[in-house]
Amino acid sequence: MKFARVLNVCDLSGYVSPRIAKSGPVRANGRITPPDGPGLGITPDRDLLGTPDLILD
């Protein structure tokens, strides 16, 4: 799909370490594409995230 009106997209995932969601989109040849399904299509590594400081129910 070509996006004729997209001016700029900022991919900050390359500047974050460690990579918390290894299944997330990655840059290839200067481009990044979202997954085909709904949402970002990622599963965060909960062990890397650690224990939550606060949980609201």
Backbone as ProteinMPNN parsed JSONL, in Angstrom:
{"seq_chain_A": "MKFARVLNVCDLSGYVSPRIAKSGPVRANGRITPPDGPGLGITPDRDLLGTPDLILD", "coords_chain_A": {"N_chain_A": [[0.846, -1.171, 0.0], [0.605, 2.172, -0.845], [1.381, 5.229, 0.656], [0.615, 8.268, -0.076], [0.415, 10.675, 1.259], [1.899, 10.7, 3.586], [4.119, 12.354, 5.593], [6.175, 12.162, 7.519], [7.594, 9.683, 9.62], [8.455, 8.5, 12.76], [10.593, 6.2, 14.021], [11.369, 4.999, 16.955], [12.216, 2.659, 18.074], [14.702, 1.562, 17.498], [16.424, 2.925, 19.129], [16.036, 2.117, 21.667], [16.905, 0.025, 24.323], [16.888, -2.813, 26.376], [15.291, -4.593, 23.653], [11.975, -4.773, 24.092], [9.738, -5.956, 22.954], [10.169, -8.335, 20.915], [8.823, -9.239, 18.718], [7.882, -7.068, 17.423], [7.43, -4.536, 14.799], [10.1, -3.979, 12.461], [12.679, -1.935, 11.001], [13.459, -1.982, 7.537], [15.428, -1.49, 4.802], [15.022, 1.285, 5.027], [12.345, 1.509, 5.547], [9.322, 0.906, 7.432], [6.82, -1.305, 8.365], [3.48, -1.86, 9.467], [1.895, -4.694, 11.148], [-0.263, -7.141, 9.499], [-2.685, -7.728, 10.805], [-5.04, -6.567, 13.398], [-4.106, -3.925, 15.69], [-0.738, -3.576, 17.076], [0.453, -6.004, 16.882], [2.248, -7.19, 18.661], [3.93, -8.878, 21.357], [4.789, -8.155, 24.471], [7.776, -8.821, 26.37], [7.31, -9.873, 29.384], [8.99, -10.499, 31.502], [11.225, -8.882, 31.073], [10.055, -6.436, 31.51], [9.556, -6.432, 34.224], [8.381, -6.222, 37.687], [5.257, -4.663, 38.147], [4.865, -1.25, 39.218], [2.473, -0.26, 40.067], [-0.843, -1.409, 40.05], [-3.912, -0.954, 38.654], [-7.236, -1.733, 39.129]], "CA_chain_A": [[0.0, 0.0, 0.0], [1.395, 3.394, -0.931], [0.817, 6.348, 1.392], [1.074, 9.469, -0.768], [0.328, 11.852, 2.118], [2.71, 10.544, 4.794], [5.262, 13.254, 5.545], [7.27, 11.701, 8.367], [7.316, 8.679, 10.637], [9.624, 8.377, 13.637], [10.717, 4.871, 14.626], [12.312, 5.108, 18.064], [12.547, 1.344, 18.621], [16.124, 1.3, 17.326], [17.172, 3.642, 20.143], [15.655, 1.578, 22.975], [17.526, -1.251, 24.612], [16.706, -3.954, 25.481], [14.063, -4.608, 22.861], [10.988, -5.403, 24.971], [8.832, -6.767, 22.136], [10.976, -8.805, 19.785], [7.949, -9.498, 17.573], [7.432, -5.789, 16.88], [7.912, -4.2, 13.463], [11.488, -3.526, 12.352], [13.012, -1.212, 9.772], [14.17, -2.703, 6.486], [15.618, -0.626, 3.636], [14.466, 2.61, 5.278], [10.884, 1.458, 5.687], [8.76, 0.097, 8.514], [5.423, -1.588, 8.048], [2.715, -2.476, 10.552], [1.44, -6.051, 10.838], [-1.506, -7.222, 8.727], [-3.855, -7.806, 11.672], [-5.329, -5.399, 14.225], [-3.117, -3.561, 16.709], [0.665, -3.587, 16.683], [0.886, -7.381, 16.656], [3.412, -7.48, 19.489], [3.763, -9.472, 22.677], [5.928, -7.713, 25.278], [8.437, -9.771, 27.256], [6.949, -9.407, 30.733], [10.144, -10.64, 32.388], [12.044, -7.684, 30.902], [9.346, -5.294, 32.085], [9.67, -6.502, 35.677], [7.18, -6.129, 38.502], [4.613, -3.351, 38.031], [4.87, -0.381, 40.389], [1.101, -0.033, 40.461], [-1.855, -2.073, 39.238], [-5.24, -0.4, 38.897], [-8.318, -2.608, 38.665]], "C_chain_A": [[0.893, 1.236, 0.0], [0.667, 4.523, -0.206], [1.364, 7.642, 0.807], [1.113, 10.686, 0.147], [1.13, 11.736, 3.409], [3.954, 11.414, 4.656], [6.444, 12.681, 6.32], [6.767, 10.658, 9.357], [8.586, 8.514, 11.453], [9.607, 7.008, 14.311], [11.788, 4.94, 15.703], [12.755, 3.756, 18.607], [14.028, 1.006, 18.488], [16.999, 1.968, 18.383], [16.923, 3.102, 21.548], [16.306, 0.218, 23.167], [17.243, -1.618, 26.06], [15.393, -3.839, 24.712], [13.024, -5.421, 23.616], [10.016, -6.295, 24.204], [9.571, -7.184, 20.867], [10.137, -9.07, 18.545], [7.451, -8.212, 16.923], [8.01, -5.507, 15.507], [9.359, -3.71, 13.5], [11.683, -2.784, 11.032], [13.755, -2.124, 8.809], [14.229, -1.805, 5.257], [14.954, 0.736, 3.8], [12.961, 2.651, 5.436], [10.494, 0.612, 6.886], [7.287, -0.103, 8.198], [4.725, -2.218, 9.245], [2.307, -3.89, 10.172], [0.116, -6.014, 10.077], [-2.75, -7.184, 9.602], [-4.079, -6.542, 12.481], [-4.227, -5.147, 15.255], [-1.703, -3.581, 16.169], [1.201, -4.989, 16.447], [2.1, -7.764, 17.473], [3.004, -8.164, 20.786], [4.974, -9.063, 23.505], [6.487, -8.846, 26.14], [8.241, -9.275, 28.69], [8.102, -9.547, 31.725], [11.064, -9.428, 32.283], [11.388, -6.458, 31.522], [9.441, -5.267, 33.617], [8.331, -6.382, 36.369], [6.565, -4.739, 38.363], [4.721, -2.558, 39.331], [3.473, -0.197, 40.946], [0.191, -0.77, 39.509], [-3.202, -1.488, 39.632], [-6.28, -1.337, 38.317], [-9.602, -1.832, 38.564]], "O_chain_A": [[1.841, 1.316, 0.781], [-0.522, 4.746, -0.429], [2.465, 8.064, 1.161], [1.799, 11.657, -0.175], [1.034, 12.622, 4.258], [4.745, 11.242, 3.728], [7.578, 12.707, 5.841], [5.649, 10.752, 9.864], [9.676, 8.399, 10.892], [8.7, 6.703, 15.085], [12.98, 4.94, 15.398], [13.588, 3.703, 19.512], [14.555, 0.237, 19.291], [18.174, 1.629, 18.525], [17.527, 3.573, 22.512], [16.262, -0.635, 22.28], [17.361, -0.745, 26.92], [14.503, -3.076, 25.087], [13.177, -6.633, 23.765], [9.524, -7.283, 24.747], [9.583, -6.458, 19.874], [10.671, -9.121, 17.437], [6.676, -8.265, 15.969], [8.968, -6.157, 15.088], [9.782, -3.093, 14.478], [10.938, -2.989, 10.073], [14.58, -2.938, 9.221], [13.191, -1.404, 4.729], [14.395, 1.282, 2.849], [12.369, 3.73, 5.456], [11.233, -0.28, 7.304], [6.596, 0.837, 7.807], [5.322, -3.026, 9.958], [2.364, -4.253, 8.997], [-0.545, -4.978, 10.019], [-3.777, -6.654, 9.177], [-3.385, -5.546, 12.278], [-3.504, -6.067, 15.637], [-1.488, -3.6, 14.957], [2.28, -5.154, 15.878], [2.906, -8.582, 17.03], [1.869, -8.034, 21.244], [6.074, -9.564, 23.275], [5.744, -9.723, 26.582], [8.934, -8.362, 29.14], [8.18, -8.786, 32.69], [11.625, -8.989, 33.287], [12.072, -5.552, 32.0], [9.408, -4.198, 34.226], [7.279, -6.432, 35.732], [7.278, -3.739, 38.453], [4.673, -3.133, 40.419], [3.297, -0.002, 42.149], [0.415, -0.764, 38.299], [-3.586, -1.522, 40.801], [-6.212, -1.695, 37.141], [-10.633, -2.391, 38.19]]}, "name": "protein", "num_of_chains": 1, "seq": "MKFARVLNVCDLSGYVSPRIAKSGPVRANGRITPPDGPGLGITPDRDLLGTPDLILD"}
